[in-house]
């Protein structure tokens, strides 16, 4: 396969974690990623999250200052070589867009929000590239600052993905208020976490695994403690966690914790992380766990490589949706072909790029999946599915754009949905919707009839479409639809001009 990434190309991943912010810069060489720089800061964003979803001013300032430093390091990279994501705490903000606008300005690159399960997929991809190759089924556990992800996978493929709202920062604050650690508090916390795990523990144990790996700071810190306690290669077991629990209770307070190999920085959140891992190992029946050096940021890098090599996980997701909802794929291909032909004609004038072309490709493939529910309002059914399903490989912004474009492919224009899309993608989403509407309209008869060659020109807020007069006269329904389309598009101050040649 010919690679689209040239040798020596630099990629960067930014992880706005609930505990730490990470930047990893890597160079692509000989089909591998060579890390050339890492930056990390313990921002502890989750500690500034209020119950109402607000973010404290000091944490906001600290986050933006950190991102400004990251931004200086990757200022030379184009946006398509940088992938920055926000995770649990950013997801829980009352107004994530307000924070992200400032954060993107500080970083100098777009920042996406990923769902918990998508975070799990990326974590597994990063871990799978950081451990020895094996055909054995693996369980990966990643304890972050605000959430914990659980993945069963084989090779580089994640088979099961779960994400729970518990992390080392959040759990330390919740279960050990004031920093006080007692046996009762520890046992109560472990019981509460074990109860949360029950929702998928039975299914996971039925799936089974041969190896267990842990990633991110909590597991690595506990692995270091295990090594200092005499465990070979830092293997983590229930016995190790019992010993750590006893050390925490003996200390009595977070400030007094003294565990071998524990850094001062990690000391403030180790109690919450340890009790989560203790409950996980007991509930899932894990005998031993190894710590892995890689995590989600490496997964982001490898996902970028995969997309550049035409191994895009989103393609598999779209295909699965088409199969699940029995989409008429032959008709979808016809609509897609016309939509992309028009896209290529207006892309330069409308300042649309390859990312937008991919979005239109996906939207055309699934624009009719709502028919599996009902013909009436099927565009609304499809939009709901796309906005609310767990779509592997897609960010929240991408799902939002996809849902809005599909929602607007017929009948009235979804003005409210378009206005809710972040500014950097809103104009593109509107224009993709116009192209999909026209493509669907031209193929309304649903027969394998070739649409005549289109002459199409685009300006700022208008589109000129030229069709053969004889063909248009022989398609009166299409002619009527195009006349009505002018009225629909006027709702968003968009002008459609249809000419005959």
C-alpha positions as CSV (number, residue, x, y, z in Angstrom):
1,X,0.0,0.0,0.0
2,X,1.3,3.4,-0.9
3,X,1.4,5.6,2.2
4,X,0.1,9.2,2.1
5,X,2.3,10.1,5.0
6,X,5.8,11.0,3.7
7,X,8.9,9.8,5.5
8,X,9.9,12.2,8.3
9,X,6.4,13.7,8.7
10,X,5.7,15.0,12.2
11,X,2.4,14.3,14.0
12,X,1.3,15.6,17.4
13,X,-1.3,14.4,19.9
14,X,-2.7,16.5,22.7
15,X,-4.7,14.8,25.6
16,X,-6.6,17.2,27.8
17,X,-7.0,14.6,30.6
18,X,-8.9,15.1,33.8
19,X,-5.6,14.7,35.8
20,X,-2.8,15.7,33.4
21,X,-2.5,17.3,30.0
22,X,-0.1,15.5,27.6
23,X,1.6,16.5,24.4
24,X,3.4,13.8,22.3
25,X,5.2,14.7,19.1
26,X,6.4,11.9,16.9
27,X,8.1,11.4,13.5
28,X,6.8,8.9,11.0
29,X,9.6,6.8,9.7
30,X,9.7,3.3,8.0
31,X,6.1,2.6,9.0
32,X,6.7,3.4,12.7
33,X,6.3,6.4,15.0
34,X,9.4,7.7,16.7
35,X,8.6,9.9,19.6
36,X,10.7,13.0,19.5
37,X,9.2,15.1,22.3
38,X,6.8,14.8,25.3
39,X,5.4,17.5,27.5
40,X,3.1,16.9,30.5
41,X,1.6,19.0,33.2
42,X,-0.6,17.9,36.1
43,X,-3.4,20.4,35.6
44,X,-5.9,18.4,37.7
45,X,-8.8,19.8,35.7
46,X,-11.3,17.5,37.5
47,X,-10.5,19.2,40.8
48,X,-11.9,22.4,39.4
49,X,-15.2,20.9,38.2
50,X,-18.2,22.1,40.2
51,X,-21.3,20.0,40.7
52,X,-23.1,22.4,38.3
53,X,-20.6,21.8,35.5
54,X,-18.7,25.0,36.1
55,X,-14.9,25.2,36.0
56,X,-13.0,27.2,38.6
57,X,-11.1,30.2,37.4
58,X,-7.8,29.0,38.6
59,X,-8.0,25.7,36.8
60,X,-9.2,27.4,33.7
61,X,-6.2,29.8,33.8
62,X,-3.8,26.8,34.5
63,X,-5.3,24.8,31.6
64,X,-5.0,27.7,29.1
65,X,-1.4,28.5,30.2
66,X,-0.4,24.8,29.7
67,X,-2.1,24.7,26.3
68,X,-0.3,27.9,25.3
69,X,3.0,26.2,26.0
70,X,2.0,23.2,24.0
71,X,0.9,25.5,21.2
72,X,4.3,27.0,21.0
73,X,5.9,23.6,20.5
74,X,3.5,22.6,17.7
75,X,2.9,26.0,16.0
76,X,4.7,24.8,12.9
77,X,2.4,21.8,12.3
78,X,-0.8,22.1,10.2
79,X,-4.1,21.2,11.7
80,X,-4.4,17.9,9.9
81,X,-1.2,16.7,11.6
82,X,-2.4,17.6,15.1
83,X,-5.1,15.8,17.0
84,X,-6.2,17.3,20.3
85,X,-9.0,15.8,22.4
86,X,-10.8,16.6,25.6
87,X,-12.0,13.7,27.8
88,X,-14.2,13.2,30.9
89,X,-14.0,16.6,32.6
90,X,-14.4,18.5,29.3
91,X,-17.4,16.3,28.5
92,X,-19.0,17.2,31.8
93,X,-18.6,21.0,31.6
94,X,-21.9,22.9,31.5
95,X,-20.6,24.9,28.6
96,X,-17.8,23.0,26.9
97,X,-17.8,25.3,23.9
98,X,-17.0,28.3,25.9
99,X,-13.9,26.6,27.4
100,X,-12.9,25.1,24.0
101,X,-13.0,28.4,22.2
102,X,-10.4,29.8,24.6
103,X,-8.5,26.5,24.7
104,X,-8.3,26.3,20.9
105,X,-7.0,29.9,20.8
106,X,-4.3,29.0,23.3
107,X,-3.3,25.8,21.5
108,X,-3.6,27.2,18.0
109,X,-5.3,24.0,16.8
110,X,-8.9,22.6,17.0
111,X,-9.8,20.5,20.0
112,X,-12.3,17.7,19.7
113,X,-14.4,16.0,22.4
114,X,-14.6,12.2,22.3
115,X,-17.1,10.0,24.1
116,X,-16.0,7.6,26.8
117,X,-16.2,4.6,24.6
118,X,-14.3,6.3,21.8
119,X,-11.7,7.2,24.4
120,X,-11.5,3.5,25.3
121,X,-10.9,2.6,21.7
122,X,-8.1,5.1,21.4
123,X,-6.6,3.9,24.6
124,X,-6.5,0.3,23.4
125,X,-5.0,1.3,20.1
126,X,-2.2,3.1,22.0
127,X,-1.6,0.3,24.4
128,X,-1.6,-2.4,21.6
129,X,1.2,-0.5,19.9
130,X,3.2,-0.3,23.1
131,X,3.2,-3.9,24.2
132,X,4.6,-7.1,22.6
133,X,2.5,-8.4,19.7
134,X,0.4,-11.3,20.7
135,X,-2.6,-13.3,19.4
136,X,-3.9,-13.5,23.0
137,X,-7.1,-11.7,24.0
138,X,-6.2,-8.8,26.3
139,X,-8.0,-6.8,29.0
140,X,-6.8,-3.2,29.2
141,X,-7.8,-0.9,32.2
142,X,-7.0,2.8,32.1
143,X,-7.6,4.8,35.3
144,X,-7.7,8.5,34.4
145,X,-8.4,11.6,36.5
146,X,-12.2,11.6,35.9
147,X,-13.1,8.3,34.3
148,X,-11.9,4.7,33.9
149,X,-12.0,2.7,30.7
150,X,-12.1,-1.0,30.2
151,X,-11.4,-2.7,26.9
152,X,-11.1,-6.3,25.8
153,X,-9.3,-6.6,22.5
154,X,-7.3,-8.8,20.1
155,X,-4.4,-7.5,18.1
156,X,-5.2,-3.9,17.4
157,X,-9.0,-4.3,17.5
158,X,-11.1,-3.4,20.5
159,X,-13.9,-6.0,21.0
160,X,-15.6,-4.6,24.1
161,X,-15.4,-1.0,25.4
162,X,-16.8,0.5,28.6
163,X,-16.2,3.8,30.3
164,X,-17.3,4.6,33.9
165,X,-17.4,7.9,35.7
166,X,-14.7,7.3,38.2
167,X,-11.1,8.5,38.2
168,X,-8.2,9.1,40.6
169,X,-8.9,12.8,41.1
170,X,-12.7,12.6,41.3
171,X,-12.6,9.5,43.5
172,X,-10.1,11.0,45.9
173,X,-12.3,14.1,46.3
174,X,-15.5,12.0,46.6
175,X,-14.4,9.2,49.0
176,X,-11.7,10.9,51.0
177,X,-13.0,14.4,51.7
178,X,-10.6,16.6,53.6
179,X,-7.8,14.1,52.7
180,X,-8.7,11.8,55.7
181,X,-8.2,8.1,55.0
182,X,-9.8,5.5,57.3
183,X,-10.6,1.8,56.9
184,X,-14.3,2.5,56.7
185,X,-13.9,5.1,54.0
186,X,-11.7,2.9,52.0
187,X,-14.0,-0.2,52.3
188,X,-17.1,1.9,51.6
189,X,-15.4,3.4,48.5
190,X,-14.4,-0.1,47.2
191,X,-17.9,-1.4,47.7
192,X,-19.5,1.5,45.8
193,X,-17.1,1.1,42.9
194,X,-17.6,-2.7,42.8
195,X,-21.3,-2.0,42.5
196,X,-20.7,0.2,39.5
197,X,-18.6,-2.5,37.9
198,X,-21.4,-5.1,38.1
199,X,-23.1,-3.6,35.1
200,X,-20.6,-5.2,32.7
201,X,-18.4,-7.5,34.9
202,X,-20.4,-10.7,34.1
203,X,-20.2,-10.1,30.3
204,X,-16.5,-9.3,30.5
205,X,-15.6,-12.4,32.5
206,X,-17.7,-14.5,30.0
207,X,-15.6,-13.0,27.1
208,X,-12.4,-13.8,29.0
209,X,-8.8,-12.7,28.4
210,X,-5.3,-14.1,28.7
211,X,-3.4,-11.0,29.6
212,X,-4.2,-7.9,31.6
213,X,-2.6,-4.5,31.1
214,X,-3.1,-1.2,32.8
215,X,-2.3,2.3,31.4
216,X,-1.9,5.9,32.5
217,X,-0.5,7.4,35.6
218,X,-2.3,5.6,38.4
219,X,-1.4,2.1,37.2
220,X,2.2,3.1,36.4
221,X,2.5,4.6,39.9
222,X,1.1,1.5,41.5
223,X,3.4,-0.7,39.3
224,X,6.4,1.3,40.6
225,X,5.2,0.8,44.2
226,X,4.8,-3.0,43.5
227,X,8.3,-3.1,42.2
228,X,9.7,-1.4,45.3
229,X,7.7,-3.9,47.4
230,X,9.5,-6.8,45.7
231,X,7.1,-7.8,43.0
232,X,8.9,-9.0,39.8
233,X,8.6,-6.6,37.0
234,X,6.1,-4.5,39.0
235,X,3.2,-6.9,38.6
236,X,0.1,-5.6,40.3
237,X,-1.9,-8.2,42.3
238,X,-4.6,-8.1,45.0
239,X,-1.8,-8.8,47.6
240,X,0.0,-5.7,46.4
241,X,-3.1,-3.6,46.7
242,X,-3.9,-4.9,50.1
243,X,-0.4,-3.8,51.2
244,X,-1.0,-0.3,49.6
245,X,-4.4,-0.1,51.3
246,X,-2.8,-0.8,54.7
247,X,-0.2,1.9,54.0
248,X,-2.8,4.4,53.1
249,X,-4.8,3.7,56.3
250,X,-1.7,3.8,58.4
251,X,-0.9,7.3,57.0
252,X,-4.4,8.4,57.9
253,X,-4.2,11.5,55.7
254,X,-3.1,12.2,52.1
255,X,-0.4,14.5,53.2
256,X,1.2,11.8,55.4
257,X,1.3,9.0,52.7
258,X,4.7,7.4,52.4
259,X,4.7,4.5,49.9
260,X,8.0,3.4,48.3
261,X,8.4,4.7,44.8
262,X,5.5,7.2,45.0
263,X,6.2,10.7,43.7
264,X,5.0,13.8,45.6
265,X,2.9,14.8,42.6
266,X,1.0,11.4,42.5
267,X,0.6,11.3,46.3
268,X,-2.4,13.7,46.3
269,X,-4.5,11.4,44.1
270,X,-3.2,7.9,44.8
271,X,-5.9,7.0,47.3
272,X,-8.7,7.4,44.8
273,X,-6.7,5.5,42.1
274,X,-5.7,2.7,44.4
275,X,-9.3,2.0,45.6
276,X,-10.5,1.9,42.1
277,X,-7.9,-0.6,41.0
278,X,-8.5,-2.6,44.2
279,X,-12.2,-2.9,43.3
280,X,-11.4,-3.7,39.6
281,X,-9.0,-6.5,40.4
282,X,-11.4,-8.1,42.9
283,X,-14.6,-7.7,40.9
284,X,-13.2,-8.8,37.5
285,X,-11.1,-11.6,39.1
286,X,-7.8,-10.3,37.7
287,X,-4.8,-12.3,39.0
288,X,-2.0,-9.9,37.9
289,X,-1.8,-6.7,35.8
290,X,1.2,-5.2,34.0
291,X,1.7,-1.5,33.6
292,X,2.1,-0.2,30.0
293,X,4.0,2.9,29.0
294,X,1.6,4.0,26.2
295,X,-2.0,5.2,26.4
296,X,-4.5,7.3,24.6
297,X,-2.1,10.0,23.2
298,X,-0.2,7.2,21.3
299,X,-3.6,5.9,20.2
300,X,-4.3,9.3,18.7
301,X,-1.1,9.2,16.8
302,X,-1.7,5.7,15.4
303,X,-5.2,6.6,14.5
304,X,-3.9,9.5,12.4
305,X,-1.5,7.1,10.7
306,X,-4.3,4.7,10.0
307,X,-6.5,7.3,8.4
308,X,-3.6,8.5,6.2
309,X,-3.1,4.9,5.0
310,X,-6.8,4.5,4.2
311,X,-7.4,2.3,7.3
312,X,-10.1,4.6,8.8
313,X,-12.1,3.0,11.6
314,X,-15.0,5.3,10.7
315,X,-15.5,3.4,7.4
316,X,-16.1,0.2,9.4
317,X,-18.6,2.1,11.6
318,X,-20.5,3.4,8.6
319,X,-20.6,0.0,7.0
320,X,-21.9,-1.5,10.2
321,X,-24.7,1.1,10.4
322,X,-25.7,0.4,6.8
323,X,-25.9,-3.3,7.6
324,X,-27.8,-2.9,10.9
325,X,-30.4,-0.6,9.4
326,X,-30.7,-2.4,6.0
327,X,-29.7,0.7,4.0
328,X,-30.3,0.5,0.2
329,X,-26.6,0.7,-0.6
330,X,-27.0,0.8,-4.3
331,X,-29.1,3.9,-4.0
332,X,-26.8,5.4,-1.5
333,X,-23.9,5.0,-3.9
334,X,-25.8,6.8,-6.6
335,X,-26.5,9.7,-4.3
336,X,-22.9,9.7,-3.0
337,X,-21.5,9.8,-6.6
338,X,-23.5,12.9,-7.5
339,X,-22.9,14.6,-4.2
340,X,-19.1,14.1,-4.5
341,X,-19.1,15.2,-8.2
342,X,-20.8,18.5,-7.1
343,X,-18.4,18.8,-4.2
344,X,-15.4,18.5,-6.4
345,X,-16.8,21.3,-8.6
346,X,-17.3,23.8,-5.8
347,X,-14.7,22.8,-3.2
348,X,-12.2,25.5,-4.1
349,X,-14.8,28.3,-4.3
350,X,-16.4,27.2,-1.0
351,X,-13.0,26.5,0.7
352,X,-13.9,22.9,1.4
353,X,-11.1,20.3,2.0
354,X,-10.6,16.6,2.1
355,X,-12.0,16.3,5.7
356,X,-15.3,17.9,4.5
357,X,-15.3,15.6,1.5
358,X,-15.1,12.6,3.8
359,X,-18.0,13.9,5.9
360,X,-20.1,14.2,2.8
361,X,-19.1,10.7,1.8
362,X,-20.3,9.3,5.2
363,X,-23.5,11.4,5.2
364,X,-24.5,10.1,1.7
365,X,-23.9,6.5,2.7
366,X,-26.3,6.7,5.7
367,X,-28.7,9.4,4.8
368,X,-31.6,6.9,4.6
369,X,-30.9,4.7,7.6
370,X,-34.0,6.2,9.3
371,X,-36.2,4.3,6.8
372,X,-35.7,1.2,9.0
373,X,-37.8,3.0,11.6
374,X,-40.5,4.7,9.5
375,X,-40.7,6.5,6.1
376,X,-42.4,9.4,7.8
377,X,-39.8,11.8,9.1
378,X,-37.1,9.3,8.3
379,X,-34.5,12.0,8.1
380,X,-35.2,12.9,11.7
381,X,-34.9,9.3,12.8
382,X,-31.6,9.0,11.1
383,X,-30.3,12.2,12.6
384,X,-31.2,11.0,16.1
385,X,-29.4,7.7,15.6
386,X,-26.3,9.4,14.3
387,X,-26.2,12.0,17.1
388,X,-26.8,9.6,19.9
389,X,-25.2,6.3,18.9
390,X,-21.7,5.1,20.0
391,X,-19.9,5.6,16.6
392,X,-16.3,4.2,16.8
393,X,-13.8,6.6,15.3
394,X,-16.1,9.7,15.3
395,X,-15.6,12.7,17.5
396,X,-18.6,14.4,19.0
397,X,-18.3,17.3,16.5
398,X,-18.2,14.8,13.6
399,X,-21.4,13.1,14.9
400,X,-23.0,16.5,15.3
401,X,-22.2,17.5,11.7
402,X,-23.2,14.2,10.3
403,X,-26.5,14.3,12.1
404,X,-27.3,17.9,11.0
405,X,-26.4,17.2,7.3
406,X,-28.5,14.0,7.2
407,X,-31.4,15.7,9.1
408,X,-31.4,18.4,6.5
409,X,-31.1,16.3,3.3
410,X,-34.9,16.7,2.7
411,X,-37.8,18.9,3.5
412,X,-37.3,21.9,5.9
413,X,-33.8,23.2,6.7
414,X,-32.8,22.4,10.3
415,X,-31.7,25.9,11.2
416,X,-31.5,25.2,15.0
417,X,-29.2,22.2,14.5
418,X,-26.9,24.1,12.1
419,X,-26.6,27.0,14.5
420,X,-25.6,24.7,17.3
421,X,-22.5,23.4,15.4
422,X,-19.2,25.2,16.5
423,X,-18.3,28.1,14.2
424,X,-15.3,26.4,12.6
425,X,-17.5,23.6,11.1
426,X,-20.9,25.4,10.8
427,X,-20.4,26.9,7.3
428,X,-19.0,23.6,5.9
429,X,-21.9,21.6,7.4
430,X,-24.4,23.9,5.8
431,X,-22.8,23.6,2.4
432,X,-22.5,19.8,2.6
433,X,-26.2,19.7,3.5
434,X,-27.0,21.7,0.3
435,X,-25.0,19.3,-1.8
436,X,-26.6,16.2,-0.2
437,X,-30.1,17.7,-0.7
438,X,-29.5,18.2,-4.4
439,X,-28.0,14.8,-4.9
440,X,-30.9,13.1,-3.1
441,X,-33.3,15.2,-5.2
442,X,-31.7,14.2,-8.5
443,X,-32.1,10.5,-7.6
444,X,-35.6,10.6,-6.1
445,X,-36.8,8.1,-8.7
446,X,-34.4,5.5,-7.1
447,X,-33.7,3.9,-10.5
448,X,-30.2,3.3,-11.9
449,X,-30.5,6.2,-14.3
450,X,-27.4,8.2,-15.0
451,X,-27.8,11.9,-14.1
452,X,-26.7,14.1,-17.0
453,X,-23.4,15.9,-16.7
454,X,-23.8,18.8,-14.3
455,X,-22.4,22.3,-14.8
456,X,-22.2,23.7,-11.3
457,X,-20.6,26.9,-9.8
458,X,-20.6,28.0,-6.2
459,X,-20.2,31.5,-4.7
460,X,-20.3,32.6,-1.1
461,X,-24.0,31.9,-0.5
462,X,-25.2,30.7,-3.8
463,X,-25.1,27.8,-6.2
464,X,-25.7,27.8,-10.0
465,X,-26.8,24.5,-11.4
466,X,-27.1,24.0,-15.2
467,X,-29.0,21.0,-16.6
468,X,-30.0,20.0,-20.2
469,X,-33.4,21.4,-21.0
470,X,-34.5,18.2,-22.7
471,X,-33.6,16.1,-19.7
472,X,-35.4,18.5,-17.3
473,X,-38.5,18.5,-19.4
474,X,-38.6,14.7,-19.3
475,X,-38.3,14.8,-15.5
476,X,-41.1,17.1,-14.4
477,X,-41.0,15.9,-10.8
478,X,-37.3,16.9,-10.6
479,X,-38.1,20.3,-12.1
480,X,-40.8,20.9,-9.5
481,X,-38.5,19.7,-6.7
482,X,-35.8,22.1,-7.8
483,X,-38.3,25.0,-7.8
484,X,-39.4,24.1,-4.3
485,X,-35.7,23.8,-3.2
486,X,-35.1,27.4,-3.9
487,X,-37.7,28.3,-1.3
488,X,-36.3,25.9,1.3
489,X,-32.8,27.2,0.9
490,X,-34.0,30.8,1.2
491,X,-34.5,30.0,5.0
492,X,-30.7,30.1,5.4
493,X,-30.2,33.0,3.0
494,X,-28.8,30.6,0.4
495,X,-29.6,31.2,-3.3
496,X,-30.1,28.4,-5.8
497,X,-30.1,29.2,-9.5
498,X,-31.2,26.5,-11.9
499,X,-30.5,27.1,-15.6
500,X,-31.2,25.0,-18.7
501,X,-28.7,24.4,-21.5
